[in-house]
Every structure is written in structure tokens, then in C-alpha cells.
Amino acid sequence: MKKVKMNVQTMYHGELLRAGKTYEVEDSTADRWIASKIAEKVEKE
């Protein structure tokens, strides 16, 4: 699991993920979102 900060609002497994907030998602999903600029990787909080 990786933490990402969302750049856009999207639905993920029936949950609404809001832009600007941080969420923990599966590694493969996080990698796709980071590559397509939907989200940014969170290093440390």
C-alpha cells in the first residue's frame, strides 16, 4: 500500500476520493495514478 495525494476527484472501490486529500491505495493503482498525474506520491507526513 502506498499513500498518495489526489490531484483530481475520483471513485475508487465505491469510495469518493477528493482532490487535495491523502489516501492509501494499492501499489499498482498508486503507480498508475502517479504516472498519469492523477495523484502525487506522499513520502512522509
C-alpha positions as CSV (number, residue, x, y, z in Angstrom):
1,M,0.0,0.0,0.0
2,K,1.2,3.5,-0.9
3,K,0.0,6.9,0.2
4,V,-1.0,9.3,-2.5
5,K,-2.2,12.9,-2.6
6,M,-5.0,13.2,-5.1
7,N,-4.9,15.9,-7.9
8,V,-8.4,15.1,-9.0
9,Q,-11.6,13.7,-7.6
10,T,-12.3,10.1,-8.4
11,M,-14.1,7.0,-7.3
12,Y,-12.1,4.0,-6.0
13,H,-13.8,0.8,-4.8
14,G,-17.1,2.7,-4.2
15,E,-15.3,5.4,-2.2
16,L,-15.1,9.1,-3.2
17,L,-11.5,10.3,-3.2
18,R,-11.3,14.1,-3.1
19,A,-8.7,16.3,-4.7
20,G,-6.1,17.6,-2.3
21,K,-6.5,14.9,0.3
22,T,-4.2,11.9,1.1
23,Y,-5.3,8.3,0.8
24,E,-3.7,4.9,1.0
25,V,-4.2,2.7,-2.1
26,E,-2.8,-0.5,-3.6
27,D,0.8,-0.2,-5.1
28,S,-0.2,-0.9,-8.7
29,T,-3.1,1.6,-8.6
30,A,-0.9,4.2,-7.0
31,D,1.9,3.7,-9.6
32,R,-0.7,4.2,-12.5
33,W,-2.2,7.3,-10.9
34,I,1.3,8.8,-10.3
35,A,2.4,8.1,-13.9
36,S,-0.8,9.7,-15.3
37,K,-0.6,12.7,-12.9
38,I,-3.9,11.8,-11.2
39,A,-2.1,11.7,-7.9
40,E,1.3,12.6,-6.3
41,K,3.3,10.2,-4.2
42,V,3.5,11.1,-0.4
43,E,6.9,10.5,1.0
44,K,6.4,11.3,4.7
45,E,3.7,13.1,6.7
